[in-house]
Amino acid sequence: MFERSRKGEHALLIQPHAGGPPDEGLMEEFADLARSAGATVAALLTARIDRPNPATLVGSGKLEEMKAAADASGADLILVNFALSPGQERNLEKALQRRVVDRTGLILDIFSQRAQSAEGKLQVELAQLKHMATRLVRGWTHLERQRGGAIGLRGPGETQLETDRRLLQKRLEQLQKRLDKVEVQRTQMRRARMRSELPRIALVGYTNAGKSTLFNALTGAAAYAADQLFATLDPTVRRIALPGGGAVLADTVGFVRDLPHELVAAFRSTLSEAREADLLLHVVDAADPLREERIRQVDDVLADIGAGDLPQLLVFNKIDRLEREGDSGEGWSAPEPRHDHPAEGRQRVWVSAQLGLGLDLLRKALAEVLELRHVAGEVRLPSQAARLHARLHAIGAIRGEKHDEQGWLLQVDMAIADAQKLYVQAHGEALRPLLEAAGALEDETAGW
């Protein structure tokens, strides 16, 4: 039996495809996945497969070609962009004398490197163990030995394989119980946010579309952002200020085509941030030539997790890269930030999160889609209204101010709901003209 090497950073990539030329975009993405896992791409080999071989996926001729390519490139790892069965993976390892990892195993490996929170690590381990459960037999040479018969080994006759499966099942049950407790805590926190009456927005999109960079730009947070696939794994939630009010924004894990079902199941609590949002902020890499296909792939995953019917606002990010990376032509320049209102379909906002272009336009679009109402204008506060002045500062309502012997002259912009609360709770008589002008004084504060 082949003794599996613990090394494996120099990889030969295998890209199966049906009739016709191979999909170059799929090959490039798979190479990015390999590099994101820390592998060096030694070579890439395509394999046309009309009928998958149930034993090795490919035929004997292609198997010899793979062995020759691995020998020539010095690859000590074979990565296959396909969901291999346990038997196929085991047979390929035996034939190629190298470790073989399929698409699901590769993505799981990346996730194991990215997980930072305790919950994320538990979710990754759960997904890995479920994937491993069907592959316990590979790489072992002693699994059929019975306990018993030799001194110190006499016992019930359980095979080593059965022992491993029993221990693995026990670990799976422990992880599931711990995750169930975490899920209860997360649900309680989510209900608390719902009680705050703030709209909930979830950032979704294809991996490496710039979600975390946009999240940081909108919230002022410092979530980890990098030019690599699955840079964000653990959800981060922050409050953001919008014209007319605030909202809660959640950054979520990036999607990818053919996302392994093990991950969809294990990351149910993370993905619930998207499933239970009031609005999905669907971030798209504007410079990606396959952006329309990426949109469809994300929509497919959203449908899988039960979020396909939620309202969406499309955000085309990285517009600053269009001129450098696109086929611009003479006299062409990168588009300015804009907000498109198509007659049919989803609204689109074009921004650059990295350069901060179009963020105010995006905030206005979010307020418009969420139907947030606000009041804006000039307010004169007497000197004795220091408490109201401090509250206005605390909610970020003051856009400009002047101070004289009579008090403050403020330029304010705030949500009608915030103005109503301050009018009642903080002796906000100075806000009466703004509320009256908006028609929000008698009818909307009657219940206070």
C-alpha positions in Angstrom: 0.0 0.0 0.0 1.2 3.5 -0.8 2.6 5.4 2.3 1.1 8.9 2.0 3.7 11.7 2.2 3.2 14.5 4.7 4.7 16.9 2.2 2.8 18.3 -0.7 3.3 22.0 -1.6 4.4 21.4 -5.3 1.2 20.6 -7.1 0.1 19.2 -10.4 -3.4 20.5 -11.2 -5.8 18.3 -13.1 -8.7 20.0 -14.8 -11.4 17.6 -16.0 -13.8 18.8 -18.7 -16.5 17.4 -21.0 -16.5 17.8 -24.7 -15.2 21.0 -26.2 -12.3 23.2 -25.0 -11.7 23.5 -21.3 -13.1 26.5 -19.4 -10.1 28.8 -18.9 -11.9 30.8 -16.2 -12.4 27.6 -14.2 -8.8 26.6 -14.7 -7.6 30.0 -13.5 -9.9 29.9 -10.5 -8.6 26.4 -9.5 -5.0 27.7 -9.8 -6.0 30.6 -7.4 -7.5 28.1 -5.0 -4.3 26.1 -5.0 -2.2 29.1 -4.4 -4.6 30.3 -1.6 -4.0 27.0 0.1 -0.2 27.6 0.0 0.7 25.3 -2.9 3.0 26.1 -5.8 1.5 25.3 -9.2 4.1 23.0 -10.9 2.0 22.2 -13.9 -1.6 22.1 -15.2 -3.0 19.3 -17.1 -6.5 19.1 -18.7 -8.4 15.8 -19.0 -11.3 15.3 -21.3 -13.8 13.0 -19.6 -16.9 11.9 -21.5 -17.6 9.0 -19.1 -15.9 9.2 -15.7 -14.1 6.0 -14.8 -15.7 4.8 -11.6 -12.3 3.6 -10.4 -9.9 6.4 -11.3 -12.0 9.1 -12.9 -9.7 9.1 -16.0 -8.7 6.3 -18.4 -5.4 4.4 -18.3 -3.8 6.5 -21.0 -4.5 9.8 -19.2 -3.4 8.2 -15.9 0.0 7.5 -17.5 0.1 11.1 -18.8 -0.6 12.4 -15.3 2.2 10.2 -13.8 4.7 11.5 -16.5 3.7 15.1 -15.9 4.1 14.7 -12.1 7.5 13.2 -12.6 8.7 15.8 -15.1 7.5 18.8 -13.0 8.6 17.4 -9.7 5.1 17.6 -8.2 4.5 15.8 -4.9 0.8 16.6 -4.8 -2.0 16.1 -7.2 -5.0 18.5 -7.1 -8.1 17.5 -9.0 -10.8 20.0 -9.8 -13.6 17.5 -9.3 -15.4 15.9 -6.4 -13.7 12.5 -6.3 -15.3 9.5 -4.6 -13.2 7.9 -1.8 -12.4 5.0 -4.1 -11.2 7.2 -6.9 -9.1 9.2 -4.6 -7.5 6.1 -3.1 -6.9 4.5 -6.5 -5.3 7.6 -8.0 -3.0 7.8 -5.0 -1.9 4.2 -5.5 -1.4 4.7 -9.2 0.4 8.0 -9.0 2.3 7.3 -5.8 1.5 10.8 -4.6 -1.1 12.5 -2.3 -4.3 13.3 -4.2 -6.7 16.0 -3.0 -10.0 16.8 -4.8 -11.8 20.2 -5.0 -13.7 19.7 -1.8 -10.6 18.8 0.2 -8.7 21.8 -1.2 -11.4 24.2 -0.2 -11.7 22.6 3.3 -7.9 23.1 3.6 -8.2 26.8 2.8 -11.0 27.2 5.3 -9.0 25.5 8.0 -6.2 28.1 7.5 -8.6 31.0 7.5 -10.8 30.2 10.5 -10.0 32.6 13.4 -12.9 32.5 15.8 -13.7 29.5 18.0 -17.0 29.0 16.1 -15.3 29.1 12.7 -12.7 26.5 13.8 -15.4 24.2 15.1 -17.3 24.5 11.8 -14.2 23.8 9.7 -13.3 20.8 11.9 -16.8 19.4 11.6 -16.8 19.7 7.8 -13.3 18.1 7.6 -14.3 15.2 9.8 -17.5 14.5 7.8 -15.3 14.6 4.6 -12.8 12.3 6.3 -15.3 9.8 7.5 -15.7 8.3 4.0 -11.9 8.2 3.5 -10.6 6.5 6.6 -9.4 3.5 4.7 -6.9 5.2 2.4 -3.2 5.3 3.3 -3.4 2.7 6.1 -1.8 -0.7 6.1 -3.0 -2.1 9.4 -6.7 -1.5 9.4 -7.7 -5.1 8.9 -5.7 -6.4 11.9 -8.0 -7.6 14.7 -7.4 -6.8 18.3 -6.8 -10.1 20.1 -4.5 -13.0 19.5 -1.3 -11.4 20.7 -0.2 -10.6 24.2 -1.5 -7.2 25.2 -3.9 -7.1 22.2 -6.5 -9.6 23.3 -10.0 -8.1 23.2 -13.3 -8.0 21.4 -11.8 -8.3 18.0 -12.6 -4.8 16.8 -10.5 -3.7 13.7 -8.5 -0.6 13.8 -10.7 0.8 11.1 -13.8 0.3 13.3 -12.0 1.9 16.3 -11.2 4.9 14.2 -14.7 5.3 12.9 -16.1 5.0 16.4 -13.7 7.7 17.8 -14.5 9.9 14.8 -18.2 9.6 15.3 -17.7 10.5 19.0 -15.8 13.6 18.0 -18.4 14.6 15.5 -21.1 14.4 18.2 -19.0 16.5 20.6 -18.5 19.2 17.9 -22.1 19.2 17.0 -23.2 19.8 20.6 -20.7 22.7 21.0 -21.8 24.2 17.7 -25.5 23.9 18.8 -24.6 26.0 21.9 -22.8 28.6 19.8 -25.9 28.7 17.5 -28.1 29.4 20.5 -25.9 32.3 21.5 -25.7 33.7 18.0 -29.5 33.5 17.7 -30.0 35.4 20.9 -27.6 38.1 19.6 -29.4 38.2 16.3 -32.8 38.6 18.1 -31.4 41.5 20.1 -30.4 43.2 16.9 -33.9 42.6 15.5 -35.4 44.2 18.6 -33.3 47.3 18.0 -35.4 47.8 14.9 -32.3 48.4 12.8 -32.5 47.1 9.2 -30.1 44.2 8.6 -27.8 44.1 5.6 -25.6 41.2 4.6 -22.6 41.5 2.3 -22.6 38.5 -0.1 -20.7 37.8 -3.3 -18.2 35.7 -5.1 -15.0 35.2 -3.2 -12.4 37.9 -3.6 -14.9 40.4 -4.9 -13.8 43.0 -2.3 -16.6 42.5 0.3 -14.3 43.0 3.4 -12.7 46.1 1.9 -16.1 47.5 1.3 -17.2 46.5 4.8 -14.2 48.3 6.3 -14.8 51.4 4.1 -18.5 51.6 5.1 -18.1 50.9 8.9 -14.5 52.0 9.7 -13.8 48.5 11.0 -10.6 46.6 10.5 -11.8 43.3 9.2 -9.1 41.2 7.5 -9.0 41.9 3.8 -6.6 40.4 1.3 -6.3 39.7 -2.4 -6.9 36.0 -2.0 -9.8 33.6 -2.1 -11.8 33.1 1.1 -9.9 35.8 3.0 -12.9 36.2 5.2 -14.4 33.2 7.0 -15.8 34.4 10.3 -18.8 36.8 10.1 -18.3 40.4 11.4 -21.2 42.6 12.3 -21.1 46.4 12.6 -23.6 49.3 12.7 -23.4 51.8 9.8 -24.8 55.3 9.5 -27.1 56.0 6.5 -29.0 59.0 5.4 -32.2 58.8 7.3 -31.0 56.3 9.9 -28.7 53.4 10.7 -28.4 49.7 9.8 -26.6 46.6 10.8 -24.1 45.4 8.2 -22.7 41.8 8.3 -19.6 40.6 6.3 -20.0 37.0 5.3 -17.9 34.2 3.7 -17.4 34.5 0.0 -19.1 32.0 -2.3 -17.6 30.0 -5.1 -19.1 27.8 -7.9 -19.9 24.3 -6.7 -19.5 25.2 -3.1 -19.1 21.8 -1.3 -22.3 20.7 0.5 -20.3 19.9 3.6 -19.4 23.6 3.9 -23.0 24.8 3.3 -24.2 22.4 6.1 -21.4 23.2 8.5 -21.5 27.0 8.1 -25.3 27.2 8.6 -24.9 29.8 11.4 -22.6 32.0 9.4 -24.8 31.8 6.3 -27.8 32.6 8.4 -26.6 36.2 8.5 -27.4 36.3 4.8 -30.6 34.2 5.1 -32.1 36.4 7.8 -31.1 39.8 6.4 -33.6 42.5 5.2 -31.3 43.3 2.2 -28.4 41.6 0.5 -25.6 43.8 -0.7 -24.3 41.6 -3.6 -20.7 42.7 -4.3 -19.3 42.0 -7.8 -15.8 42.4 -9.1 -16.4 44.9 -11.9 -13.1 44.0 -13.5 -13.9 40.3 -13.7 -14.6 39.4 -17.3 -16.9 36.6 -16.0 -18.8 38.9 -13.6 -22.3 38.1 -15.0 -21.5 34.4 -14.6 -20.3 35.0 -11.1 -23.6 36.8 -10.3 -25.5 33.7 -11.4 -23.3 31.4 -9.4 -23.8 33.5 -6.2 -27.6 33.5 -6.9 -27.5 29.7 -7.1 -25.8 29.4 -3.7 -28.2 31.9 -2.2 -31.1 29.8 -3.4 -29.5 26.7 -1.9 -29.3 28.3 1.6 -32.9 29.8 1.4 -32.0 33.4 0.7 -32.8 33.5 -3.0 -35.9 35.6 -2.6 -34.4 38.4 -0.5 -34.1 41.8 -2.1 -30.7 42.6 -3.5 -28.7 45.7 -4.4 -25.8 44.9 -6.8 -22.5 46.7 -6.0 -20.0 46.7 -8.8 -16.7 47.1 -6.9 -13.1 47.8 -8.2 -14.1 50.2 -10.9 -10.6 51.7 -10.6 -9.2 48.5 -12.1 -11.4 48.6 -15.2 -9.1 50.9 -17.2 -6.0 48.9 -16.3 -7.4 45.4 -16.7 -10.2 45.8 -19.3 -9.9 46.1 -23.0 -10.3 49.8 -22.9 -9.6 51.1 -26.4 -8.4 54.5 -27.3 -9.8 57.4 -25.3 -11.6 55.1 -22.8 -11.5 55.9 -19.1 -12.7 54.1 -16.0 -16.4 54.8 -15.3 -17.4 57.3 -12.6 -19.3 56.1 -9.6 -23.0 55.9 -10.5 -26.3 54.5 -9.4 -28.3 52.7 -12.1 -32.1 52.2 -11.9 -32.9 49.6 -14.6 -36.5 49.3 -15.7 -36.3 45.6 -14.8 -34.0 43.8 -12.4 -31.8 44.9 -9.5 -30.4 48.4 -8.9 -26.7 48.7 -9.5 -24.1 51.0 -7.8 -20.6 51.3 -9.2 -17.9 52.0 -6.6 -14.3 51.5 -5.6 -14.1 50.5 -2.0 -10.3 50.6 -1.9 -10.2 54.3 -3.2 -13.4 55.3 -1.4 -15.1 56.2 -4.7 -18.9 56.2 -4.7 -19.4 55.3 -1.0 -21.8 58.3 -0.3 -23.7 57.2 -3.4 -23.9 53.7 -2.1 -25.2 54.9 1.3 -27.9 56.9 -0.4 -28.8 53.9 -2.5 -29.1 51.7 0.7 -31.3 54.3 2.4 -33.5 54.5 -0.7 -33.9 50.7 -1.0 -34.5 50.3 2.7 -36.9 53.3 2.5 -35.3 55.1 5.4 -36.8 58.5 6.0 -34.8 61.4 7.4 -35.0 65.1 8.2 -32.3 67.7 7.5 -32.0 71.4 8.1 -30.9 74.1 10.5 -31.5 73.9 14.2 -30.9 76.6 16.9 -30.1 75.2 20.3 -29.9 77.4 23.4 -26.9 77.1 25.7 -29.0 75.2 28.3 -29.7 72.4 25.8 -26.3 70.8 26.2 -27.8 67.4 26.8 -29.6 67.5 23.4 -26.4 68.8 21.7 -24.5 65.8 23.1 -27.1 63.4 22.0 -27.1 64.8 18.5 -23.3 64.4 18.4 -23.6 60.8 19.7 -25.8 59.7 16.8 -23.7 61.5 14.2 -26.5 63.9 13.2 -24.5 67.1 13.2 -23.1 68.1 9.8 -21.9 71.5 10.8 -22.1 73.9 13.8 -21.4 77.4 15.0 -21.4 78.6 18.6 -22.1 82.1 19.9 -23.4 83.7 23.2 -26.9 82.4 22.5 -25.9 78.7 22.0 -25.4 76.6 18.9 -26.5 76.9 15.3 -26.4 73.4 13.8 -26.8 71.8 10.4 -28.3 68.4 11.1 -29.3 65.3 9.1 -30.8 62.4 10.9 -33.4 59.6 10.8 -37.0 60.7 11.5 -37.1 58.0 14.1 -34.1 59.4 15.9 -35.5 62.9 15.8 -38.8 61.7 17.2 -37.1 60.0 20.1 -34.9 63.0 20.9 -38.0 65.3 20.7 -39.7 63.3 23.4 -36.8 62.0 25.5 -34.2 64.8 25.5 -36.4 67.9 25.6 -35.9 68.4 21.9 -38.4 71.2 21.3 -35.8 72.8 19.0 -36.5 69.9 16.6 -40.2 70.7 16.3 -39.8 72.7 13.0 -38.0 69.9 11.3 -40.5 67.3 12.3 -43.5 69.5 11.4 -42.0 70.1 8.0 -41.6 66.4 7.4 -45.2 65.7 8.7 -43.8 63.5 11.3 -44.8 65.2 14.5 -48.4 64.6 15.4 -49.0 61.3 13.6 -45.7 59.5 14.3 -45.0 60.7 17.8 -48.6 60.2 19.1 -47.7 56.9 20.7 -44.7 58.1 22.7 
